[in-house]
């Protein structure tokens, strides 16, 4: 599914269970020590997806360990993103001369937990979501919105190296399955503040992907 959301030149891999996890490198296995078995399986399956992406780019598998902001540290010359949620794991990757930033996110298609919407939106964004919900109440717009902001953060942090709050990005969703994001952190670094993305929603899953050239 996720391949339909990506620009040309980006490789992708996804899984809907954990029956084919990747063998972990020692550093990855050490990172998972003491974690619950379910979390270890998710991690290994997501790494299997990432290694398939690297293979498609002609790269050898390497440990993919989290950096200072939690994002996986990809090999030099590669930009990528990983996501996982209940029933879904995915990874995307591209060479750095193909795209400037990549971020993906997957979420269950149910409603957001109570109180979350007010924390992640501005009044204008809530008005925007209300209009979308009135026009098409079958789409889990709030969850799509949350996922889009997560994907934007995943694209932003590796390039900018600074934290981004939910209210530091203004997201506009479009019913045809696209969205834009304008970032306005308090101390912006010299990184483009504009991102474009795509979204899809199934009865059980929301997936978003964002990129910058």
SVG drawing of the C-alpha trace seen along z (x, -y; Angstrom):
<svg xmlns="http://www.w3.org/2000/svg" viewBox="-21 -32 49 48">
<polyline fill="none" stroke="black" stroke-width="0.4" points="0.0,0.0 2.6,-2.5 4.3,-2.5 1.3,-4.5 2.2,-7.4 5.8,-7.8 7.6,-9.8 9.7,-8.2 13.1,-6.8 11.9,-5.9 12.0,-2.2 9.6,-0.7 8.7,2.5 5.9,3.4 4.6,6.3 1.3,7.0 2.7,9.6 6.0,10.7 6.5,14.0 9.6,12.9 11.8,10.8 15.3,9.8 18.3,11.4 19.5,8.6 23.0,7.3 24.6,7.5 24.1,3.8 20.4,4.0 19.9,7.1 21.5,5.3 19.1,2.4 16.2,4.8 17.5,6.6 14.9,6.5 12.1,5.4 8.8,7.3 8.8,10.1 6.1,8.3 8.2,5.2 11.3,7.2 9.3,8.9 8.0,5.5 11.5,4.1 13.0,7.1 10.2,7.1 10.6,3.3 14.4,3.9 13.6,6.6 11.6,4.1 14.5,1.6 17.1,4.1 14.9,4.9 14.8,1.2 18.6,0.9 19.0,4.0 16.9,2.4 19.2,-0.6 22.2,1.7 23.4,1.3 24.5,3.9 22.6,4.5 23.9,2.5 22.7,2.0 20.0,-0.7 20.2,-2.2 18.3,-5.2 20.1,-8.5 19.8,-11.4 16.2,-12.2 15.1,-8.6 15.2,-8.3 17.2,-5.3 20.6,-6.2 20.8,-5.2 24.1,-4.6 25.8,-7.6 24.1,-8.8 20.7,-7.2 17.6,-8.9 14.9,-6.7 12.1,-6.3 10.5,-3.4 7.1,-3.0 5.1,-0.3 1.7,0.0 -0.7,2.8 -0.8,5.1 1.6,3.0 5.3,2.4 7.0,0.5 10.2,-1.2 11.1,-3.6 14.5,-4.7 16.1,-6.6 19.6,-8.0 20.2,-11.5 20.6,-12.8 17.0,-11.6 15.1,-13.3 16.1,-15.7 13.8,-14.3 11.5,-11.4 9.0,-10.6 6.3,-7.9 3.8,-7.1 1.1,-4.4 -1.7,-4.5 -4.7,-2.5 -7.8,-4.0 -9.7,-4.5 -10.4,-7.9 -7.6,-9.7 -7.5,-9.3 -9.5,-11.9 -7.8,-15.2 -5.1,-14.6 -6.6,-16.8 -6.4,-19.9 -2.7,-19.3 -1.7,-18.9 -3.8,-21.5 -4.4,-25.2 -7.9,-26.7 -7.6,-27.1 -6.6,-23.5 -9.6,-22.4 -11.9,-24.4 -10.2,-22.8 -10.8,-19.3 -14.4,-20.1 -15.1,-21.1 -13.5,-17.9 -15.5,-15.8 -18.8,-17.5 -18.0,-16.8 -17.0,-13.2 -17.6,-11.7 -16.4,-8.2 -12.7,-9.2 -10.9,-9.3 -9.7,-12.8 -8.3,-13.4 -6.1,-10.3 -5.0,-11.2 -4.0,-14.6 -2.1,-13.2 -0.3,-10.7 0.6,-13.5 2.3,-15.5 4.2,-12.5 5.4,-11.9 6.5,-15.5 8.5,-15.3 10.2,-12.2 11.3,-14.0 12.2,-17.2 14.4,-16.1 17.2,-14.2 17.7,-17.3 17.3,-20.0 18.5,-18.4 16.1,-20.2 12.8,-19.2 9.6,-20.1 6.4,-20.5 3.0,-19.5 2.0,-23.1 5.2,-24.1 3.7,-22.6 0.5,-23.7 -1.0,-20.9 -3.7,-21.2 -5.3,-17.9 -7.0,-17.5 -9.8,-15.0 -8.1,-13.5 -5.4,-12.1 -2.7,-14.8 -1.5,-17.3 0.9,-20.1 2.8,-21.2 4.3,-24.5 6.8,-24.5 7.3,-27.5 9.6,-26.5 10.7,-29.3 14.3,-29.1 14.2,-27.8 17.4,-26.3 18.3,-26.7 16.1,-23.9 13.0,-24.2 9.9,-24.7 7.5,-23.3 6.6,-19.7 4.2,-17.8 2.7,-14.4 0.0,-11.8 -2.3,-9.8 -4.6,-6.8 -7.1,-5.3 -8.5,-1.8 -11.1,-0.5 -8.3,0.4 -5.2,-1.6 -4.0,-5.2 -0.7,-5.7 1.0,-8.9 4.2,-9.7 5.9,-13.1 8.9,-14.1 11.0,-17.1 13.1,-17.4"/>
</svg>
